[in-house]
Structure formats: structure tokens, C-alpha cells
Amino acid sequence: MKGLRLKGCVAILAIALLASCGAGGGGREQPLESFTAEEIYNKAEFELEDGNADEAARLFGEVERLYPYSDWAKRALIMQAFAYHRDRDYENSRATAQRYIDFYPADEDAAYAQYLLALSYYDQIDDVGRDQGLTFQALQSLRTVIERYPESEYARSSILKFDLAFNHLAGKEMEIGRYYLKRGHYGAAINRFRVVVEEFQTTTHTPEALHRLVESYLSLGLTNEAQTAGAILGYNYRSTDWYDDSYKLLTGRGLELEAAGDSWLRQVYRQVVQGRWL
């Protein structure tokens, strides 16, 4: 216990000395080179806890620069990636995390570095109206965490975020599809809703996509396709409002919710009944 107290006192003293380096007054600045790797690292942690993430990132970088082959340099590198991320400097966070992975691929913190890299993309995803390139990159990086580090503590979080990002992409397709549908461009709308049904069938947007297909096909007079989309809704999503709306639309025209014709939707229907998606 005495040893821990002494170590804590030394760390606090080092932080105080380092803090004085940038202070004004009559004293001369003490160069970072005069401090140990541990002292600079402790100062960086102090700055991070104090909300100065940009300064923390700089100091963690100094540990690596001044003591490149030390264990402190390795620890500082992953912490620098974290500090950059805390500062929302996602580009530098990503680059630093990648350097950690390149230098220490077998280290226990490599999983966290890969997770930080994925977060540097994921945390920039906001609304569905923006370009989805970041979402694709987030998905790829999250998949890497899941597949490369399945036993790590970050795998479960990555799975949850992967599902959310996947849902986000489906939301983008739905947004565009609704735009076309509202303007009467039914063919273009159908193409978007088809993507959701075929490629994003595990997302929360699938029931609405099927209902919008019912609307679009009915508008074009393609009753077989509309009935089949309604049948899929009835088979998998009977408890949703989208099924109720499609049911009213179809029965209001004297149509049944049943598979008809031989369109791409009929193939989907067969696979749904057999318990297999595309």
C-alpha cells in the first residue's frame, strides 16, 4: 500500500511539473525530453480526464516519439487513437488505430484498435439523407471485428452496431423509394423496394417495403405482383400495420392476398414458405 501511495505521489508530482512547462511566469519551460515516458503518459491521461482530448492526443504522441521502443509507447499509441476519437478527430483516430494494428497485430488491445477504427466510421453516421459511403465502410470494419475477434468483449457491441448500420442502409433505400412513389415514378420506386426485400430482408424496413410494392404494383395495374407482395406480408408480418393497410387495399379491389403469377416476388414467396430467404 505504501508503494502504491508513493507511486501515486510521484505521478501527481510529474503532472504538476509538466503542467508548469506551458505556464507563464518567470520560470523557464522544462522540455518534454527531460521527463520519463511514464510521466508524459500520466500527464496525457490527466489531460484526457480533464476534457482536453486534443492535448492528450498530442502528449500520447510525444511518448511514442521520445520513447519509440518502450512499452509505454505501445500503450500511448492505443490511447492516442482513443483520445482522437474522443475529440471527434475521426480521421486521425482511424489512422492511429490502424498503425496499432499494423505494429501489434497479436496484442490483446488489437481488438480494441479495430473496434475504434470501426467506430471512426460508425459514429459519423447520422441521418439517412447523407451519402452512405461511411455506412458501407462502418459495416466492413465492424464485420472485421466480429470475424477476427469473435471472443473479444467488442464483438457483441460490433454485432449490435452492424445491425443498426445495416438497417440504416435499408432506410436510405426506403427514403428514395418513397420519393419516387410519391411522384408517380412507380418503376423506380419498385426497384428500391425490391432491394430492401431481397438484400435487407432482416431489417425493420421489410414490412413497409412489401406494402409499398403493393401500392406501386396496384398503381401500375399489376395485380399478380401486388397480391404476391401482400401474401408475403400476411405470411411473415401479419401483426403489423403494413399488413393491415395492404389487406384493405387489396380486398377493397376484390383481390386476395395470395401468390399469383411468376414474378421475382413469387420466387421470394416460395422461399419464405420453405423457410429460406434469398
N, C-alpha and C positions, 0 to 999 in steps of 0.2 A: 504493500500500500504506500509506504514512504517513497519507493522508487517511482510509482505512478504519479504521486504528487510532485516529486522533483521534476519528472519529465514534463508534466503539465506546466510547471512554473517556467521551465526553460522555453517551452513553446510560446507561452504568453510573452516572455521577455523578448523572444525573437520577433514576434509580431509587432511588439511595441517599437523595437529598433528599426524594423523595416518600414513601419508607418512613418517614422521620423525622416526617412530618406526623402520623401516627397514634400515634407513640411517646410514652411518658410522659416525665417529667423536667421540667427547668426551662425548656426552650426552648418558645417559642410555636409553635403549629401554623401551617404555611405553607399558605394556601388554594390549592386547585387552580387557581384563576384566575390565579395567578402563574406557572404553568408553561405551556409551549407544548403544542400538540396532539401533537407527536411525543413529547414527554417523557411525557405521560399515557398515550399509546398504548404506549410501551415498558414503562411500569410495568404496564399491563394484561397485556401479553404475559408479563412476568416472573411475575405472579401466576398466570396460566394454566399456565405451565410448572411452577410450584411446587405445583400441585394446588389452588389456590384459585379455582375456576371462578366461584363466585358473586361474589367480589370483582373478578375480571377482567371479568365482565359489567357490573358497576356502573361500573368505570372506562372501559370502552369506551363506555358510555352517556354518561359525562361528556365524552368527546371530542366526541361529536355535539352535546351540549347547549351546550358552550362555544365550539365552532368548527363551527357547523352547515353552513357552505358550503365547507368545506375538503375537500381530497382525503383528509385523514386521517379526516374524519367518515364518508366513504363506506367506507373500509377498516375503520373501527371498527364500523360497523353490521353488516357481514357477520361480523366476528369476535365481536361480541356475540351474534349468533344461534348461532354455534358454541359459545361459552362457556356459554350457557344449555343447549344440548344436552348438553354435557359434564357439566353439573351436574344433568342429568335434569329440568330445568325445561322440559318439552316444550311447554307452552302458550306461555310467553314466547319460546321458540326459534322456534316456528311463527309467532307474531305478528311477531317481528323479521325473520325471513326474508321474510315477506310484504311488510313495509314496504320491504325492499331491492328486491324485485321491482317494487313499485309505483313507487319512486323512480328505479330504474336498470334498466328492463326490457331495455335493449340492452347493458348492461355485460357484460363477459366473465365476471364472477362471478355473473350472474343464474342460470346453470345450476346452480351450486353452491347458491345460495339456494333454488332449487326442490327440489333434492335434499335439503337439510336439512329443508325443510318436509315432504317425504315421509317422511323418517326420523323426524320427530317423531311420526308415526302408527305407522310400521312398528316402531319399537323398543319400542312398548308392547304389541305382540302377543306373548303368551306361550303360554298353554295353550288348547286348543280348547274348554275349558269356559266361557270368558268370552264376554261379548257381542261379536258380530262387527262392530259398527259401525265400530270403529277399523280393522279389516281392509279393509272397503269403502273407507274414506277413504284408507288407505295405497295401495290399488290405483289409485284415481283419481289420486292425486298422483304415483305412480310412472309411470303412463301419461303424465301431462303432461310429465315429464322426458324420457321416451322419444320422444314425438311432437314436442315443442317444441325439444328439444336433441339430436337423433339423432347428431350428430357429436361431442358432448362426451364427456369422459372418464367422466362419470357415467351415461351411457346404458346401458352394458353392465352395470354394477352394478345399475341400476334394473331391467333385464330379469330378472336373476337373482332379485332380491328380489320382483319381481312374480310370478314363477313360484312362489316359496315361499309368498307370501301367498295366491295362488290355490289352491294345494294345501291351505293352512290352512283355507280356506272349505269345500273338499270334505271335509276331515277332520271339520269340525263337522257336516255333513250325515250323514256316516257314523256319527258318535257317536250322534246322535239316532236314526238308523235302527236301529242295533244295539240301542238301548234299547227301542224298540218291538218289535223282533223277539224279543228275549229274553222279553218279557211277552206274546207271542202276539197283538200288535196288528199283524197282517200287512198290512192295507191301509195303515196309517200308515207302516209300515216301507217298503213298496214305493214310496210317494210320495217318500220321502227318497232311496232308492237310485236312483230314476228321475232325480231332479235331478242326481245325480252323473254318471250315464251320458249325459244329454242336455246338461248345461251345463258339466260339469267333466271331459269325456272325455279331456283331455290330461294329467290329473293321475295320480299314482301310485295313487289310490284306485279307479280304474275297474275293475280286475280283481276286487277284493273286492266292489264294488257289484254286479257281474254275478253273482258266486257267491251273494251274499245274496238276489238276486232269484230265483235257482234255488231256494234254501231256502224263501223266502217263498211262491212260487207253488206249489211242491210241497205245502206245508203247507195251502194252500187248495184243492188238487186241480186246479189249473190247469196241466195238463201241457204244453199247447202253448206257453204263455209260458215255462215252466221250460226246455223243450227249446230254445227260441229263444235264451234268455239263455246257455245252455250252448254253443250253436253260435257265438255271438259270441265267447265266451271261447276256443273252440277255434280260431277264425279269427285272432284278434289276440293272444291271450295263452296259447298252448299250453304255453309253457315255465314257467308259473307254478304254484305250489302250489294256487292258487284253481281253476285248470282241472282239476287232478288231483282235487280234492275234489268239484267239480261232476260230473266224469266218473263217479266212484264212486257218487254219489248217484243220478244218472240211470240209469246202466246197472244199478245194483242194483235198480231197479224195472222193468227191461226196456225202458227208453226210450233213444232215440238222441239225440245232440246235433245236432239239425237244426232248421232254421227250420220252424215249423208255425203254423197259424192266421193271423190277420190283426191282431194287436195292435200297439201302438206299437213293441214290440221287433222285430216283423217289418219295420217301416219302417227301423229302425236297422240291422237286418241287411242289407237291400238296399243301404243307403248304405255300409256297411262293405265289402261285396263289391265295390261300384263304386268304392271308394277315396274316398268323400266322407262326412264326418261331418255331423251336423246343424248 
